[in-house]
Amino acid sequence: MPMRQFTREQLEEMGVPHEWDAEPGKEAEILRDRQTDTRRWVSWHECLFRAPDDGKVYAVHYQQGLTESQEDTDLWDDGDVVTAVEMESFEMTVTEWREVAG
């Protein structure tokens, strides 16, 4: 599983996970940002983004405070360096069900 290490500063420059933090010309393309878990005071999220320097897609996990008391929650639980996993897209067939008409 290919991985890449980003510093907190690199992610902030690219606007990961929050696009409004990006420096002009260094923005990452956010492809998906979804909540994966909830704890009492924080929620965990997975952010998929396309890095502007190599064009590859990576996934990082971060946490967000759930109340105003947790506003200063540290996004990254990884220390100074955040490990990202390289991702690839694939097609999947999904079967859905509906009521029989008539």
FENLIN-V462336 format. One record per pair of residues at least 24 apart in sequence whose ideal C-beta (glycine too) atoms are under 10 Angstrom apart, sorted by the first residue. I is the first residue (numbers start at 1). J is the second residue. D is the distance in whole Angstrom. If there is no record, write none. Layout:
I_J_D / I_J_D
This chain:
1_85_6 / 1_86_8 / 1_87_10 / 2_56_8 / 2_58_9 / 2_84_10 / 2_85_8 / 2_86_4 / 2_87_9 / 2_88_10 / 3_58_9 / 3_59_10 / 3_83_6 / 3_84_6 / 3_85_6 / 3_86_7 / 4_51_8 / 4_54_8 / 4_56_8 / 4_58_6 / 4_60_10 / 4_82_9 / 4_83_8 / 4_84_5 / 4_85_8 / 4_86_7 / 5_78_9 / 5_80_10 / 5_81_5 / 5_82_7 / 5_83_6 / 5_84_7 / 6_51_8 / 6_58_8 / 6_60_7 / 6_76_9 / 6_78_9 / 6_81_7 / 6_82_5 / 6_83_8 / 6_84_6 / 7_76_10 / 7_80_7 / 7_81_6 / 7_82_8 / 8_74_9 / 8_75_8 / 8_76_6 / 8_78_9 / 8_79_9 / 8_80_6 / 8_81_8 / 8_82_7 / 9_80_9 / 10_51_9 / 10_53_9 / 10_81_9 / 10_82_9 / 11_47_9 / 11_49_9 / 11_51_10 / 11_58_10 / 11_60_7 / 11_62_9 / 11_75_9 / 11_76_8 / 11_82_6 / 11_84_9 / 12_75_9 / 13_52_9 / 14_49_7 / 14_50_10 / 14_51_7 / 14_52_6 / 14_53_9 / 15_49_8 / 15_52_10 / 16_47_6 / 16_48_10 / 16_49_5 / 16_51_9 / 16_58_9 / 16_60_7 / 16_62_9 / 16_75_10 / 16_82_9 / 16_84_9 / 17_45_7 / 17_46_9 / 17_47_4 / 17_48_10 / 17_49_8 / 17_60_7 / 17_61_10 / 17_62_6 / 17_64_9 / 17_75_7 / 17_76_10 / 18_47_9 / 18_62_10 / 18_64_10 / 18_75_9 / 19_49_9 / 22_52_9 / 25_52_8 / 26_52_6 / 26_53_9 / 27_52_6 / 28_52_6 / 28_53_9 / 28_57_10 / 28_58_9 / 29_55_9 / 29_57_9 / 31_57_6 / 31_58_10 / 31_59_9 / 31_87_9 / 31_89_9 / 32_57_10 / 32_59_9 / 32_87_10 / 33_62_9 / 35_64_9 / 36_61_7 / 37_61_9 / 37_63_9 / 38_66_7 / 39_63_8 / 39_66_8 / 40_66_8 / 40_67_10 / 40_70_10 / 41_65_7 / 41_66_6 / 41_67_7 / 41_69_8 / 41_70_5 / 41_73_8 / 42_66_6 / 42_67_10 / 42_70_6 / 42_73_6 / 42_74_10 / 42_77_10 / 43_70_10 / 43_73_10 / 44_77_9 / 45_75_9 / 46_85_10 / 46_87_10 / 47_75_10 / 47_84_9 / 48_84_10 / 48_85_10 / 48_87_6 / 48_89_10 / 49_84_9 / 49_87_9 / 50_87_10 / 51_84_8 / 51_86_10 / 54_86_10 / 56_84_9 / 56_86_6 / 56_87_8 / 56_88_9 / 57_84_10 / 57_85_10 / 57_86_7 / 57_87_5 / 57_88_7 / 57_89_8 / 58_82_10 / 58_83_10 / 58_84_4 / 58_85_7 / 58_86_6 / 58_87_6 / 59_84_6 / 59_85_5 / 59_86_8 / 59_87_5 / 60_84_5 / 60_85_8 / 61_85_9
